Amino acid sequence: MSMRRCIMFLQVLCLLLFAVPRGAVAASPETAFRHWLENVFWPAAHAHGIPRSTFDAAFRNVQPDLRLPDLGPPGLPSVPRKQEQREFGAPARYFSERSLRTLAAQGRVLLKRHDDLLRRIEMTWGVPARIVLAIWARESNYGHARIPHNVFRILGTQAWTGRRKARFRRELLAALLIARDGHLPVSALKSSWAGALGQPQMMPSTYLKWAVDFDGDGKRDIWRSIPDVLASIASHLAGHGWQRNRDWGFEVDVPASVPCFLEGPDRGRRLEEWLAMGIRRIGRRPFPTSERNRRLFLLMPAGRYGPAFLVTRNFYVLKEYNMSDLYALFVGHLGDRIRFGALPFSRPWRQIGHMLRSDIARMQRALERLGHDVGGADGLPGFRTRRSLGLWQKRQGLRPTCFPTPRLLRRFRRS
């Protein structure tokens, strides 16, 4: 029996053992799921104003999808998901030049095609057209990506047996509220495998808060209406504090004398201070005069192994859409290519060698034991992990690079 089939067998076995009340006959996963829906989730949904007709329509013929990641059999304690077999995705992989070039070319066509619509959106929410288009590109390839899943199956499975039940039960309730309000028929509420809805890939609670009807048909249709899709993206960013008439950031040259561990949204400095330290915009271009007395933030997503940036608060608004530094950087950079024909990054993303996410997590745990705040040992080197590594390197008498490598991993293993 393969490892995957063995895991599936054990998972189903646990479902049979723990999914039904004590004394009940062992049930199939499908029966246990229906029992949970009826006896646990329906009372909660009803208390939040969900009609029985909406509930029944949403879950008609819906069965749990036990192929989803991060499930935890009911009745068993939740344990952290193992990372041993997951390869660490270095930043270089995220920025495929071929993909960026293609998306930018398509974006320029769409910028002209939807010029009037995008102008009205920018006047309403203050978010530039190029940023809205770049998020649309990243989330669903300008609406061409398949979004095939039944949202109630995805969220229902996670709410019943996922390791983050509380979160997904809130999202499942939000999806039922969307169905109750009649924005689309239940059968049309399609999502990704993670439960994100429509072309902007919004979770149901995000949809309820930020999606808008911009074509005036009375529905917030982020599946089929381009005006609603694009306006909802802008509404989300504006609602999280997007500052009008301000860029997201600028690629810069960071001299060796500037420590890479000065990075982070909590370590901003006025532009004049960064300039006094020797940081310069790539190509020696001047910064906008409007930035002179504002705080900017150092961003080095690959430490010394890739390009560097001074970013504005708007960069962190992009992270409210997706909490990844690389995601926000991809959106900003692609937007610049769409609107300004920007060139690739001036400094390449260097290859760092093969590592697993468990390798990164091992380093993070070691740094935590030394008193560093790495933002959690999740195998993802966010800014807190990067600058913690840089500070550790400095204390070890090493040149700070602020990014994990196989060589650093070997040092941690010996320590």
TAPEJO-V927890 format. One record per backbone hydrogen bond with DSSP energy under -1.0 kcal/mol. CO is the residue of the C=O (numbers start at 1). NH is the residue of the N-H. E is the energy in kcal/mol with one decimal. If there is no record, write none. Layout:
BEGIN
co,nh,e
CO,NH,E
CO,NH,E
END
This chain:
BEGIN
co,nh,e
2,6,-2.5
3,7,-2.4
4,8,-2.3
5,9,-2.3
6,10,-2.4
7,11,-2.5
8,12,-2.6
9,13,-2.4
10,14,-2.4
11,15,-2.1
12,16,-2.4
13,17,-1.9
14,18,-2.5
15,19,-1.9
21,24,-2.1
28,32,-2.8
29,33,-2.5
30,34,-2.3
31,35,-2.3
32,36,-2.3
33,37,-2.7
34,38,-2.4
35,39,-2.5
36,40,-2.5
36,41,-2.1
37,42,-2.7
41,45,-2.7
42,46,-3.1
43,47,-1.9
45,50,-2.0
46,49,-1.7
51,55,-2.1
52,56,-2.7
53,57,-2.1
54,58,-2.3
55,59,-1.8
59,62,-1.7
65,68,-1.3
70,163,-2.0
73,76,-1.7
83,86,-2.2
86,357,-2.9
88,90,-1.2
90,93,-1.7
91,94,-1.3
96,100,-2.7
97,101,-2.5
98,102,-2.1
99,103,-2.9
100,104,-2.4
101,105,-2.0
102,106,-2.3
103,107,-2.4
104,108,-2.1
105,109,-1.4
106,110,-2.2
107,111,-2.4
108,112,-1.4
109,113,-2.4
110,114,-2.6
112,115,-1.3
114,118,-3.0
115,119,-2.2
116,120,-2.1
117,121,-2.1
118,122,-2.4
119,123,-2.3
120,124,-1.8
121,125,-2.7
122,126,-2.1
128,132,-1.9
129,133,-2.7
130,134,-1.8
131,135,-2.0
132,136,-2.1
133,137,-2.5
134,138,-2.4
135,139,-2.7
136,140,-2.0
136,142,-1.2
137,141,-2.1
140,145,-2.4
141,144,-1.3
149,191,-2.4
150,154,-2.3
151,155,-2.7
152,156,-1.4
153,157,-2.2
154,158,-2.0
155,159,-2.8
156,160,-1.8
157,161,-2.9
158,162,-2.0
161,72,-4.1
164,168,-2.0
165,169,-2.6
166,170,-1.7
167,171,-1.9
168,172,-2.5
169,173,-2.1
170,174,-2.1
171,175,-2.3
172,176,-1.9
173,177,-1.9
174,178,-2.0
175,179,-2.1
176,180,-2.7
177,181,-2.0
178,183,-1.3
179,182,-1.2
185,188,-1.8
186,189,-1.5
188,190,-2.0
189,151,-1.5
190,198,-1.3
191,149,-1.9
192,195,-1.7
196,192,-2.0
197,202,-2.0
198,201,-1.1
202,197,-3.4
203,207,-2.6
204,208,-2.4
205,209,-1.3
206,210,-2.9
207,211,-2.0
219,221,-1.2
220,222,-1.1
221,225,-1.3
222,199,-2.5
225,229,-2.6
226,230,-2.7
227,231,-2.3
228,232,-2.0
229,233,-1.6
230,234,-2.0
231,235,-2.7
232,236,-2.2
233,237,-2.0
234,238,-2.9
235,239,-2.4
237,242,-1.7
238,241,-1.7
248,312,-2.3
250,310,-2.4
251,282,-2.2
253,280,-1.5
255,258,-2.0
259,262,-1.4
260,263,-1.1
264,267,-1.7
269,296,-3.0
270,273,-1.1
270,274,-1.6
271,275,-2.6
272,276,-2.0
273,277,-1.1
274,279,-1.9
275,278,-1.6
280,253,-3.1
281,284,-2.0
288,291,-2.0
289,292,-1.4
291,294,-1.9
294,271,-1.7
296,269,-2.2
297,311,-2.9
298,264,-1.8
299,309,-2.3
300,303,-2.4
302,305,-2.4
305,350,-2.8
308,252,-2.3
309,299,-2.8
310,250,-2.5
311,297,-2.3
312,315,-1.3
313,317,-1.2
314,318,-2.0
315,319,-1.3
317,320,-1.2
318,321,-1.3
318,322,-1.1
324,328,-2.1
325,329,-2.4
326,330,-2.6
327,331,-2.4
328,332,-2.4
329,333,-2.8
330,334,-2.9
331,335,-2.5
332,336,-1.9
333,337,-1.9
334,338,-2.3
335,339,-2.4
336,340,-2.4
336,342,-1.3
355,88,-2.4
356,360,-1.6
357,361,-2.6
358,362,-2.0
359,363,-1.9
360,364,-2.5
361,365,-2.6
362,366,-2.1
363,367,-2.6
364,368,-2.5
365,369,-2.1
367,372,-2.5
368,371,-1.8
376,378,-1.8
380,382,-1.9
382,386,-2.7
383,387,-2.5
384,388,-1.8
385,389,-2.5
386,390,-2.0
387,391,-2.4
388,392,-2.4
389,393,-2.8
390,394,-2.2
391,395,-2.1
392,396,-1.5
393,398,-3.1
394,397,-1.5
401,304,-2.2
405,409,-2.3
406,410,-2.0
407,411,-1.4
408,412,-2.2
409,413,-2.2
410,414,-1.5
411,415,-1.3
END
